[in-house]
Amino acid sequence: MNIDLLATAIALLTFFGISAIMALSLNLEYGLAGIPNFGKALFVSIGAYTAGITYTRLLPLLVGKAYLDPCGETLAQALDLRVRAIHDQPGIAFLNLGLTLLIAAIVGGLVGSLVSYTALRVKEEWYLGLVLLVGSEVIRTLVRGYTPLICGINGLSGVTQPFSALDNPTLSAACFMALVLAIAVLAYVYCERLVRSPFGRLLKAMRENEPVTLALGKHVPRLRAQVMLIGSALAAIGGVLFAVNLGFVSTNDYAVGFTLDIWVMVVLGGVGNHRGALLGALIVTVLNRATAILSIWANAQGSQFEFNYVRYILFALILLWVLRFRRQGLLPEHAETTVAHDELSVQP
């Protein structure tokens, strides 16, 4: 089996950038605020479903065409309309992607905030984790059964990135990779600034000792709602990039296993450390791509062993190792001090 190393590297870096955004969003919620979001796939899927809606409804409007049902008898015509619009009018394609990212961030943030207000008032934070886990599967089942949204169980194709208008597929993929990595860098810088702000220190105080935070007059449910809004918006942005990179939107991609992948990234890299989240995202991405290539190679050789499940075994072993020997992850969270603390510490 011949492997195109350049194409493989571009695909790997693209998936890493998307995974990094998702890992950073979870690290804000759990690593910084202590919110166990086991429904992360829900907020990622919101971005993907938003892309499905905008590419089938908003994109034809932007190019001055009538809406065509993407799932019914006009499926082929609607798909041809999307492909031609992206190829022939790249400016409109970029505008559509920008609007999709904005809409997904708003919708994802609002959903995250609303969920937090309904479930974050309970004392046991793990109750929220179970609510989000169940809610994620409920929404996925509803979308799967509601055909007009993303064509139900069949999924929706033709949701491609705007650089696909370029005639060179490698150049197109490389340009999209650069865009994804640029967004990931912006997300990282934003998260780092947030951690070092008074708001970030307040979230850490809430994580470490909620009763004391309440005693100081801080509104804990509001704080949790705010960080859920930010984290969910980032996850939705990652979901848009994930969908347009695949060119296909399907509910099968956002099951519980998707959430577990993101959790492995954060726990392995280092809870509370954004650089650790990036490291975890890189390791998990490499493992995912390596096992996928290994599976293709094994199938080509006629192997009866299903290598797609190897990654689940690897993730289980990684989590067991981390819980036993490295509970703080590969890059543990560093203690942050304020300027006032540093000044007082040097005084005689």
N, C-alpha and C positions, 0 to 999 in steps of 0.2 A: 504493500500500500504506500503510494507516494503522498507525502504531506507537504503542502505549501507552507513553508515556515513563516513567510511574510503575512499571509492571510491569517494563519493561526495566531500570530502575535497580535495582529490588529483586532481580531475577534476576542482574544484574551483580555487585552487592555480595555476594550469596550465594555465587556461584561464586568471587569473589575471596577470601572468607573460607576456603572449603574449599581453594582453591589455596595460600593463605598457609600453612595448616597443613602441607600436603605439602612446600612449598618450605622451610619452617623445619626439617622433619625431615631433608631432604637436606642442608641447609646445616650441620646439626649433624654429620652423618656425613662429608661431603666437605669442607665449608668449615672445620670445626673440627678434625676428626681425620684428614682426608686419605684417607678410605675411598671409592673410586669405586663407589658403589652403582648399577649399571646395571640392577638388578632392582627398582627402586622400585615399579613397577606391581604386583609380586607382593605387597608388604606393604600397599599400598592395597587390592588385591583381597581380601586376607584380611578386612579390615573389611567389605567389601561382601558377601562370602560368609557372614560371621558374621551380618550383618543378614538375609540370606535364610534362614538356619537359625532364628534366634530368632523371626522374624516368622511362620514356618510351624509351628514346634514349641513355642516358649516362650509366645508370645502366646495361642494357644488354651488352654494350661494355666492361664495367669494369669486368664483370664475364665471358667474352669470348663467348657470345652468339650473334646470329644474331638478328637484329632489326625486330620486329613484329609490324604490324599495330595495335595500341591499340583500334581502333574504328571500324574496318571493320570485315571481316569474321574471322580474327585471334584474336578477342577481348578476348575470353576465354583463349587462349594459352598465349597471352601477359600478361594477369592478373596473370596467374599461374606462369609465368616466374618471374614477379616482386616479388610475394609473396615468392617463393622459394629462390630467390636470397637474400632477406632480412633475411629469416629464416636460411638458410644454410651457408651464408657467412656474418656474422655480421660485420667483418672488412671492407668488401666492402660496406656494407650498411652505416657505419659511414663515410667512405670516400666519398660516394655519397652525403650524407647530408652536409658534410663540403664543398664540391665543389658547391652544390646547394646554400648554404648560401652565398658563395663568389660571385658566378655568379649573384645571385639576387641582392646583394648589389651594384655590379658594374653597372648592367643594370638599377636598380632603381635610383641610383645616377646620371647616365648619362641622363636618361629621365627627372629627376627633373631639372637638370642643363639646358638642352636644352629648356624645357618648360619655365623656368625662363627667358632665354635670348630672347624668342619670345614674352613674355607677360608682363614682369616686367618693361619694359621701359616706360609704361604709367604712368601718374601722379596719376590716381585714382587706388589705390591698390585693391579696391573691384571689379574692372574689372577683375583682375587676378582670384579672387575667383570664378566669374561666368564662366570664361574660363576653369578653372580646373574642375568645377562642370559638365559643358557640356562635356568637353573632357573625363572625367571619364565614363560617360554614353555612349559616342560614342565608346570608346575602348571596353567597356563591350559588347555592341551590336555587334561589329565586331567579337570579340572572340566567342561570342555565335553563330554567323552564320558561323564561319570558323571551320568546323569539324575536320580537321587534328590536330589542336592544343590540345584541351582538349575534343574532341568528341562532340563539339557543345552543344546543349541543354541537352544532356544526362549526361555530366560531365565525370570525370575520377576517377575511384576508384583504390585501391591498392597503394596509395601514403602514405605509413605508416612510422611511426618513427622506427628507427633501434633497439630500445629496445624491439620491438615486437617479436624478436627472442627468448626472455626468455619465458619459459614455464608457469611462474606465471604471469597472467595478471595484478594483483595488483602491483607486483614488477616492471613489465615493465612500467606501468603508473607512478609509483613513481620515477623511474629513469629518465624518460623523463621530469617529473615535475621538478626534480632537475636541469636538463640541462637547461630548459627554465628559471627557476629562476636565475641560474648563469649568463645566457646571459643578463637577465633583470638588474641584479646588475651591470654588466660591462657597460651596456648602461647608467645606472643612474650615475655611477662614471664618465664616459666620459662626459656626459652632464653637470655635476656639475663642472668639471674642465674647460670645455669650457666656461661656464658662467663666471667664475672667471678669465679668461684669458683676455689679451688686446683685442682679437678678440671678445669675448663676450661683453665687455664693448662698443666696437664700434658698435656692432649690436643693443645694447640698445639705444645708441645715435641716430642711424638711425631710430629706432622705435619712439623715443620721439620727434625728431626734424630733419626731413630729410633735409630741406634747410640749416641748420647750418652744418650738416654733409657734404653736397655737398660743402659748402663754405670753409670747411677745407681741401678740395682737395681729399675727399674719393670717390671712384668709387662705387656708390650705387648699380647699376645693378650687378656689379661683386660680391658685398657682398651678395646680395640676391641670386644670383646663387650659391654661395658657401654654404649658409645655406640650400638652397633647396636640394643641392646635399647630404649633411649630413642627413637631415631629411628624404629624399626619400630613401636613403640607409637603414636607420634604419627601415622605414616602410616596405620595401621589405623583410628584415630579419624577421620581425614580420609576414609577409604574408606567408613565407615558414613554419614557426613554426605553424601557424594557419592551414595551409593545411595538414601538416603531422600529426598534432594532430587529425584532423577530419578523415584523411585517404581518403579524397575525395576532388576533385577540381571542383567547379561549379561556373559559372558566377552569379548565383542567390545569392551567399553569399556576393557579393561586389556591391550592389546597393547603392542608396543615403542614405538609412537608416543606413548603416554601417558607413559612414562618420559622420553622426549625432551622433552616439554612441560615437565616439572618441571625438567629439567636446564637448559633455556633460561631459566627463571625465575631460577635461582640464578646461572648464568654471566653473564647480562645484568645482573642487579641488583648483583652484587658478591659473589664467593666469600668466605665468612668474615664477612660483615656481615649481620646479621639484618634490618636496615632495608632493605638492598639486596635481600634475598630477598622482602620485602614489595613493594618497588617492581617487581621482576621479575614477581611474581605478578600485580600490577595490570596491567602492560603486556600480558602474555600473555593474561590474561582479557579485556581490552578487544579485543585482536586476534581472539581466538577468537569472541567475541560479534559483533564487527563483520563478520567474514567470514561467519558463519552468517546474519546478517540480510541481507547482500548476496547470499548464495546464494539465499535464499528470494525476495528481490525479483527477482533475475535469472530464476529459474524461472517466476515469475509473469508476467514479460515475454516468456517464450518463448525465452530465450537458451539456446543449445546449449553454452555454456562452463560447465565445472564449477568454480564458485567455491569449493567446499569445499577444493580443493587449493591455493588461494591462500595459506592460512596456512602451509603447509609451505614454500612459496617464501619467504614473509616471514621465517619462523624461520631458514631457511638463510642468507638475506642478513644477518639480525641477528647470527647466530653468526660469520659471516665478518667482519663489521664489528668485532665485539667482539675477535676474535682478532687482527685487524690493528691496530686503533687504540686499543682500550680493554681490555686483557687483564685488568685488575683489576675490570672491570664499571663500571656507572654510579656506584655508591657503594662505593669501595674499602674494604677492611678497615683500621680504624685501629689503631695500635699501642697496646696497653694496658700500663700500668705499675702496679706494686703501691705500696702506701703506703710500704713500706720504701725502694723505689727513689726515690720523690719526696722522702723525708726526706734520703736520702744525697746527692741531687743539689743540695740547697740548702746543704749544709754547706760552710764555707770550706776 
